[in-house]
Every structure is written in structure tokens, then in C-alpha cells.
Amino acid sequence: MVPHLVTALTGPLLDLEEKIIAATPAIERWFRLEWQEHTPPFYASVDLRNAGYKLAPVDANLFPGGFHYLANEMLPLSVQAAMAAIDKYCPDARNLLLIPEIKPRHPTYFQGVARLMQIFRQTGLNVRFGSLDPSVTQPTPLALPDGNMLVVEPLVRSPNGRRLGLKDFDPCTILLNNDLSAGIPDILTNLHEQSLLPPLHAGWAIRRKSNHFNAYDEVAKKFGKLIGVDPWMVNPFHAKCGAVDLTTGEGQESLAASVDAVLAKIRKKYKEYGIKEKPFVIIKPDAGTYGKGVITIRDAAELKELSEEQRKRMTVIKDGKAVTDLNIQEGVPTFESIKEAFAEPVVYMIDRYVVGGFYRVHGEKGPDQNLNAPGSQFVPLAFAQQHAVPDVKAKPGTAAPNRFYVYGVVARLALLAASLEMERTDPDPEVY
């Protein structure tokens, strides 16, 4: 299924697609050289927004769930990419320990975890699940929506304290599918003989969105120079504002000034490209996930008019974590829709390879709102044509494989930025 573009692709994005397709050999070589210098995250998903005049990543998740939403046709690609990823860390690996979320928000979350198990078993690994939940003291079966079962088991440290596993199960590699929003548990620290992927500093206990988008600024600038486009076409403006408490009003003036500054930059670009839309920003926690604590603002004056409920939502997110640092990001409206509901593409990668994606769809949200919210739906076959080779002869904006290839390119820019981010925030480069 290829979503309908509510507005026709306008000049700038048509030009971007045309230049990306024309520069495919140069782009792929550039990525190849970058991956010789930088290690990609083990896996990731990237949320994109297609405004018709701009295409940009708005979030990068280093603990992606939702693998069950990928098209079945893409499964062989996932297996091949997983093989390449495992070979980097433990070429002779036999056992993989997968640690999922404790209390996932989405009812089908464990279906995605089961899909990950399927992928890694196909690479030749024995896969079992360990739980960070202290109430799990024995193997515990969990019923999946499709009628199958999944068993989670209590984690066990080895007698010498240097390894982590399960009873009678000693893994070479430990794969986290838990974003550590609640903090880093002691049982995951000081592991000296196993690969823990992603590393602990990829979790929201340490990670910050501002670090990611600072790294993305550099990547977008290089990419723009490579193919001869304005980096803004693939990069949202952003700013960080710290020491904010919206319930008490602390830091609100500083936040308003940051909002005004980002809006002024957007207006300047809109004027340059003749874009008639009204600019807006998205304010979100600098550390956090699941689309919690996210608001849309068109004027800094609106901050004073936030309801008490909105202010509360902005101060506490997943796992009760308090929010003091906020990220102000240029709002990129989405003009893609499926059955009259606005949609945004989410691209999945394992190692440096695009392995598929889907569209997140929300029938109750507008083109300028966060779609990663309760009530969102997923269209799993959206990227079924993504593996098709781009059609260099097609007119810009008319070929689905070209659109999906461009999405894959921009998602990989975010993946490269995540790689730089992980290098720069690594507390112990000798370990990771």
C-alpha cells in the first residue's frame, strides 16, 4: 500500500528526490565509507515526516519494538542483516539472551519480541528471554495475541559476577529491547565477558535527544554538500532548554525565547522557498520515548495558556521520570494519509541495513500533531515495495520504489547520527 499524498509534492521535495535518485552511486559509496569509520547501532527505527516540501527524521529509537509490523516479504532481509550484526560482536555465538520491556504500553509489544526471536533463530542462535522484573522468579509464560506463548525467565549473574544469563543458559550476546527509562539496573552493570547491545548509554537513563540532533546537524550538512541540496530539506531546526518546570513556571521565559528563536528560523526558510504553511514547533522531553509529554506550539504566547493537565504531562513521562530538560524541534507536518487518516513512515534497520518499515496512522490527529500516541494504528505492508530497485527514469514523485528508497536514505542519515552520538557519549570507549 502506498499512502496518498494529501498535497502534491512541491518543487523542493521533487528536486530532493530527483537529486537523491541521480546521486545513488555517490550516496551508497559515501555510506559505505562512513560505516568503515563508525559502527552502526545494533538496530534502530526512525520516524520520518514528509511535508511535501521537506522530508526529515523527527525521532530515532535505539530499542525498536514493532518488528511484527514489517511485511513478511522483508523477513529474509532482516535475517541477513542480523547475521551481519551478530558477526561483528560474537562470530561464534550460539546463545542470545533477549531482555524485553517489563510493562509495555502496547498490547501487541510481545508479538514484536517474538518476531525478533524468529529472526535471530534463523541466524543460528538459541534465543531465550530474561526479565528485569524482580517479581519474575521462575519461568513465566506470556500469552501472545496470535495464540502462541512466550516464556520469560529470571536473570542470573554467574558465580564470579562477570556474566549474565539464565539458569542453565550462558549467552555470548545480550540484546536489550528495554529502553531503560526507569534507570540502569545493577544486574546489567559491570559485564566484562559479554556483548551488551545496545550499550547502556543508549538507554534514556543517559541518552538525550539534543545529542542526537546535534550529531544529525553534522551528518545533514555533509549529505547536503554531497548531493547539492540545502541541508534544511532533511533536517529540522532544534534547540534545547534546560531547568524547566512548567507546573511552577520555572524556566518558562527561557523556553519561550527558545521557541521564538526556532520559529523565526523556520519563517525565514518558509519565505525563502515560498511555503505558505504556518510554522510550528514540537516541544518534547530531551530524554524520553513513547511520544509522552509532547505538545505542538505555534506561538510562544501559547505556553502561558497551557492547561494544568498539559503542564503535568510535560513534567512526568514513562516510568514516572521527572522532566526538566526540553527539546524544541521544528514541526514538520505530514501530508501523507491512508483512508483519510494522517500517516508517517517508520523505517527499521538492523546494523547498517534497511530491513523494512510501516506507516503509523492516527485518525484523530492532524498533520501537525504527534502521531505516536494512544489510538495510533499500524499499516504493516506499506514498505512491501521498498526492496524494489529505484526507477531512475520515473518522473519525480510518481514511483513508489523511489519514494521508499529516499525514505531509506534519510533514515540511514539518522542512523549514522546515532552512531556518532553513541561514540561521543560513550562513558568507557574501551568497553564498547
C-alpha positions, 0 to 999 in steps of 0.5 A: 500500500502506498499512502496518498499524498494529501498535497502534491509534492512541491518543487523542493521535495521533487528536486530532493528526490530527483537529486537523491535518485541521480546521486545513488552511486555517490550516496551508497559509496559515501555510506559505505565509507562512513560505516568503515569509520563508525559502527552502526547501532545494533538496530534502530527505527526512525520516524520520518515526516514528509511535508511535501516540501521537506522530508526529515527524521523527527525521532530515532529509537535505539530499542525498536519494538514493532518488528511484527509490523514489517511485511513478511516479504522483508523477513529474509532481509532482516535475517541477513542483516542480523547475521551481519550484526551478530558477526561483528560482536560474537562470530561464534555465538550460539546463545542470545539472551533477549531482555524485553520491556517489563510493562509495555504500553502496547498490547501487541509489544510481545508479538514484536519480541517474538518476531525478533526471536524468529529472526535471530533463530534463523541466524543460528542462535538459541534465543531465550528471554530474561526479565528485569522484573524482580517479581519474575522468579521462575519461568513465566509464560506470556500469552501472545495475541496470535495464540502462541506463548512466550516464556520469560525467565529470571536473570542470573549473574554467574558465580564470579559476577562477570556474566549474565544469563539464565539458569542453565543458559550462558549467552555470548550476546545480550540484546536489550529491547528495554529502553531503560527509562526507569534507570540502569539496573545493577544486574546489567552493570559491570559485564566484562565477558559479554556483548551488551547491545545496545550499550547502556548509554543508549538507554534514556537513563543517559541518552538525550535527544539534543545529542542526537540532533546535534550529531544529525546537524553534522551528518545533514550538512555533509549529505547536503554538500554531497548531493547539492541540496540545502541541508534544511530539506532533511533536517529540522531546526532544534534547540534545547532548554534546560531547568524547566518546570512548567507546573511552577513556571520555572524556566518558562521565559527561557523556553519561550525565547527558545521557541521564538528563536526556532520559529523565526528560523523556520519563517525565514526558510518558509519565505525563502522557498515560498511555503505558505504553511504556518510554522510550528514547533514540537516541544518534547522531553530531551530524554524520553520515548513513547511520544509522552509529554509532547505538545505542538506550539505555534506561538510562544504566547501559547505556553502561558495558556497551557492547561494544568493537565498539559503542564503535568504531562510535560513534567512526568513521562514513562516510568514516572521520570521527572522532566526538566530538560526540553527539546524544541524541534521544528514541526514538520507536518505530514501530508501523507494519509491512508483512508483519510487518516494522517500517516508517517513512515517508520523505517527499521534497520538492523546494523547498517541495513534497511530491513523494512518499515510501516506507516503509523496512522492516527485518525484523530490527529492532524498533520501537525500533531504527534502521531505516536500516541494512544489510538495510533494504528499500524499499516504493516505492508506499506514498505512491501515495495521498498526492496524494489530497485529505484526507477531512475527514469520515473518522473519525480514523485510518481514511483513508489520504489523511489519514494521508499528508497529516499525514505531509506536514505534519510533514515540511514542519515539518522542512523549514522547520527546515532552512531556518532552520538553513541561514540561521543557519549560513550562513558568507557570507549574501551568497553564498547 
